[in-house]
Amino acid sequence: MLEVQNLTKKYGKNIAVDQVSFQVEDGTVAILLGPNGAGKSTIIKSISGLLRFEGGIGIDHMQSRDLKAKKVFAYVPELPAMFDALTVREHIEYVKRAYDSGITEEEIDALLKRFELDDKQDKLGNELSKGMMQKVSICCALAIKPRVILLDEPMIGLDPAAIKELKEVIHELKDNHVTVLISTHMLEMVKDLWDIMFVMEKGKIIGSYTKEEVKDKDIEDIFFAMTGGDKNE
Amino acid sequence: MSSLFYIYKRTLINKLKKAIKKPGTYIMILVIIAYFALIFGSFGSMAKDYKISTEKEFSVFFTLGLFYILTADIISYIQRKGLLFRPSEAHFIFPAPENPKKVILYAGIKSFLILSLFALVLCVFGVLNFHVSVLKAVITFFFIAFMQNTFEASLMISCYGNETLPDKFFKVLRVILWTIIVLTVVAIIWYLSIHGFAFHNLISLVQSPFILWIPIIGWAAAVIQLIYIGASLTTLVGSALYLITFILLVYYAIHMKCTGEYYEDAAKFAETYAKKRKLARKGEASIFKKKYLKNVNFEYKGTNAKAIYYRQILEYKKNRFFIFGLYTLICLAVGIGMAVMFYFHDMSDNKYKIFIIPGVIAYMLFIFSSYRSKWSKELENPYTFLIPDSNIRKMWYATKIEHIRSIFDGCIITIPAAIIMKLDVPYIICTIIIYVCLNANKLYMSMLSDTLVGNRLGDTFKSLIRLFLQGIAMGISIVAAVVAGILVSPIVGFAVMIIVTLFVTVCGALGSSAMFERMEVAD
């Protein structure tokens, strides 16, 4: 479960996120939508512990900065950055040790195979393409066996096969009662995934909908109706 | 710290595996060995010549070295800078359930190793050249490697990870520290100017309470003096203060609250640092934090490859100082420096005076051989390769503005010194032409090394190839000038130098135009 209460983040006098509160239950896939500069990444980074903030963030009923909370939390950043001199396999090995996640060697093999990285597991971080880095980043997050996972623009740079695989992974995470929060611009990609949607603009959440509430309404129509844009623009 | 240690262990192993396959590694090892042998040898003979080879004198050298390192370290900790994190650490380590204090130690390990290495090298040096007893050398090494490093680690955690003390506290601390440094330097200069700049005066100064009671840095030096010159009121008081501070600081660092709020600054710094490193690798550096660009009216001209030149002009027009920058100031300083030197050392009657300015110019261009400007960015732009024009024209227009700038730089380097040396106008013009040619040579040889080496052998090897090619290009001109100068006359030698330099430049230009063929060469 992920709880965000009165989250405020200021950069000097500029308020990037203003009193944002929301909650994502176990086994729920939430999507965070909004135009550029709406504050999505700031929220994601605050939850991940990368920013100072005012307010409260809870992960599985623990403070987000608590090491126990971090142990069950995974984060896939928008721009992956690899250790230059660690191989793909060693990145996962580090995660396994740092989180004491209990993932077995067989499970790591299966994960690498699933994202077509099994033949690249000995490649160093600085030898990977952007798409491959993104796959490694996703594999590392999954190797944590998280209770809460945050994905910031996870589909950017992925090939169609990896996007399909990631969508399946998200469905599986949901089935395993994992809390999933995805921040994205690619509305088309998350159409079939979401259970609850938060639309942001100018640092505030301007609307939230559950799938039941909107029924067959198109995700793009909802988004543009909220933000005042036109999907045909 | 097993997971963080795992990163270090694997990084080291993988880097070693990669390094042993590169020829550059062996060259670097040889250079380092030669460098240390040279330093050891020259210091050893200097110690003998000046009869400064006792433990007492060694302790002074050690204290001065320690002063230098500790001052730099403490300033960076109090400023909450100096700990280098990479974007990969912001990605994987910051969100992980790692103790934020341990993450600070993980980042600081390089500082601990440098300090330990400093102690090890100096202790070996002391035993070999200063008759330092092995026991004292071992005690010194352990003091630095364990106690001082623990002290620094505690200071690092207390400054970086502090979430209790306000920023204002660290600002005040910075002011106090800088005041102490400035006052100490002024007092040292004042003391030595009164008592004379002799080594024995330096010894008495270093062993005085004035130095050994300076907070932290002086107290650490007091421990070193206690080991080497023994117990005195000054060394005992300084050492006791060090011990008390050590215990308090370690206690504070262990019990201080630290949840990782510093990750925000560290991640931001990691991003900025990664960008700067990328630029530095390409030989681009900026002394200005932010570029202010002007709004300009500009009529866009030129078609095909010429469009590159006009776009560069537009970009430069937006700059505050047009095409001029730091390098222009360096040229001005060199030009004025030469003029002043020749004013005091009259060279106007020297037979070979026409070669002096070209010699200085060649040396200067060699020193600044890695400096690159806007032209190199053209090779990162896919449009440069898509423009339907010949490689040679693309290369010419991408670098044309550099040649124009080098005419200006050549003038400000040459004219002041040439006037003082009473050189005739035709020689002044020819010297400027030589500067422009040598600068073009530098530019084309740099391109040529990129074309030849590409990404196959790494940046270090590429730099060596560039220096080698530039050296050959300059060498051909110099040899031709010397031969013609000896066989015929200095004037003919000068003319031959211009012709050969022009010829080598054209050859370099033709060879390096291949860079504009495919983008993969520039990757």
Interface residues (C-beta under 8 A of the other chain):
Chain A: S48 G49 L50 L51 R52 R65 L67 K68 K70 K71 F73 Y75 P77 L79 P80 A81 M82 F83 D84 A85 L86 T87 E90 H91 E93 Y94 V95 R97 A98 Y99 L124 G125 S137 C140
Chain B: S2 S3 L4 Y6 I7 R10 T11 N14 K15 K18 R86 P87 S88 A90 H91 F92 I93 F94 P95 A96 P97 E98 N99 T259 G260 E261 Y263 E264 A267 A274
